[in-house]
């Protein structure tokens, strides 16, 4: 369709969209480079990574993900079919208030799809660049504040609040990747000093416990229909049929056929697994085993449930799984020693070293 002569308007729209992006890219490179050189000559710019290792890891990870999101937003189908293939399906099974929010987003986007898509591309790219290269007292903080606002806007009309009230599941990315982006930015706005205290470690542990508890609740909620014997295998088959490399889809087909007649049992196992992970993180001082199991479950659900979030030509971000992987890496970068490996610091006492 995109290359057919029967749709010259679509082709012209795509051409105009990419011309806009080329112009914007040149503007960013020229003026950004000029600004950076000026700051270097005045010696008012310093390498922005000299803080706690866990915080620097989150800065790098979150910034790069925002840049990737901007590039994904520049896919051709985003310009021509974003409303029909991404936003319209979000209204399914929603409560009236959430459906109205999504409908408002559709109306607003439909006023000028090309302009909104172009804006989304560059807002997200510049947020990522600002988080990575911005100075701590100004540039990075501005980028983080914009990231929180933009992510919450996306979370409403663009993600229907993570489908929490509409048959949501961690397999679908609930509570929504945009919400996790906002939380990550808020955490980076905390004072740098708190990143070396026990309190920050406990914040991460409670966050992980709450996320796995929510995953268990959504998976077990009767209204979500995941207990239906055919819901889970059919969902996996739909993921496997997405346009993607065979090495990604083949294992999903295998699992879908394996649980074809035991979808209820498989769902029960998922619920139990999420509950166990929530309890492990709730108790605190999660050991290497808990982190390793959480990482394994996260990667597998990101792969088999969220389909790695980047295939099909209509992905706006890599979905929630990659953000949880990032959170686990950050946790390993600043958590305190395990029990039996030395005395643990008090709640206010700085951590003397980070576990690599």
Buried (B, 14 or more C-beta within 10 A) or exposed (E): EEEEEEEEEBBEBBEEBBEBBEEBEEEBEEEEEEEEEEEEEEEEBEEBEEBBBBBBBBBBBBBBBBBBBBEBBBBBBBBBBBBEBBBBEBBEBBEEEBBEBBBEBBEEBEEEBBEBBBBBBBBBBBBBBBBBBBBBEEBBBBBBBBBBBBBBBBBBBBBBBBBBBBBBBBBBBBBBBBBBBBBBBBBBEEEEEBBBBBEBBBBBBEBBBBBBBBBBBBBBBEEBEBBEBEBBBBBBBEBBEBEBEEEBBEBBBEBBEEBBEBBBEBBBEBBEBBBBBBBBBBEEBBEEEBBEBBBEBBBEBBBBBBBBBBBBBBBBBBBBBBBBBBBBBBBBBBBBBEEEEEEBBEEEEEBEEBBE
